[in-house]
Amino acid sequence: MATTAWHAGPLTANAGPGNYEGYVAVIPPPPPSTGPGTHGQPLGQGTMWFTSGNFYEGMWSNGRYHGKGILRTATFEQRDYRPRHHELQGQGNQT
């Protein structure tokens, strides 16, 4: 089981750069260090505001959308967004 920590601020996830608030994986320091480690990719529940203007709120795994969430772009909002090979699934409202 991965160790997680709360992160709020700038972050570059596999989905791109932006501001993130939520849980991230904690990367332990290399031995013999015993420090707290560094923050890695989003893992678990979190919200990302991308520099592109896109917004995603939901579950993450290894810095990628994973599970259920809401994805908003300049042209649409997709609720119950469940990514599968970068394809949109489910029902959404175009805004």
SVG drawing of the C-alpha trace seen along z (x, -y; Angstrom):
<svg xmlns="http://www.w3.org/2000/svg" viewBox="-26 -28 49 30">
<polyline fill="none" stroke="black" stroke-width="0.4" points="0.0,0.0 1.4,-3.4 1.9,-6.1 -0.1,-9.3 0.1,-12.9 -2.1,-16.0 -0.7,-18.4 -2.0,-21.8 -0.2,-23.9 1.6,-23.6 2.1,-20.1 2.8,-18.4 0.8,-15.2 0.9,-12.8 -2.1,-14.7 -0.2,-18.0 0.8,-21.0 -1.5,-22.9 -2.6,-23.5 -3.6,-20.4 -5.3,-19.9 -5.6,-16.4 -3.7,-13.2 -0.4,-12.3 1.9,-9.4 4.9,-9.9 8.2,-8.8 10.5,-7.7 14.0,-9.1 16.8,-6.8 18.6,-5.1 20.2,-6.0 18.0,-9.1 15.1,-9.1 13.3,-12.3 9.6,-12.6 10.1,-11.9 8.9,-14.0 5.4,-14.3 4.9,-12.3 2.0,-11.8 -1.7,-12.3 -3.1,-9.2 -6.6,-8.9 -9.2,-11.7 -8.1,-15.1 -8.8,-18.2 -6.6,-19.6 -6.9,-22.9 -4.7,-22.6 -2.9,-25.5 -4.9,-24.8 -8.1,-25.8 -9.3,-22.2 -10.5,-21.0 -10.7,-17.4 -12.1,-16.4 -12.2,-12.7 -10.0,-9.7 -6.4,-9.5 -3.8,-6.7 -0.2,-7.2 -0.9,-10.8 -3.7,-9.8 -7.5,-10.0 -8.7,-6.8 -12.2,-5.7 -15.0,-8.2 -14.7,-11.9 -15.8,-15.2 -13.9,-16.5 -14.5,-20.1 -12.9,-21.7 -13.7,-25.0 -16.3,-23.1 -17.9,-20.4 -18.5,-19.0 -18.4,-15.2 -19.8,-13.9 -19.2,-10.3 -16.1,-10.5 -14.4,-7.1 -11.4,-7.2 -10.6,-4.2 -7.7,-4.5 -8.2,-8.3 -11.8,-7.9 -14.8,-9.7 -17.5,-7.4 -20.8,-8.0 -23.2,-10.9 -22.2,-14.5 -23.5,-18.0 -22.0,-20.3 -21.5,-23.8"/>
</svg>
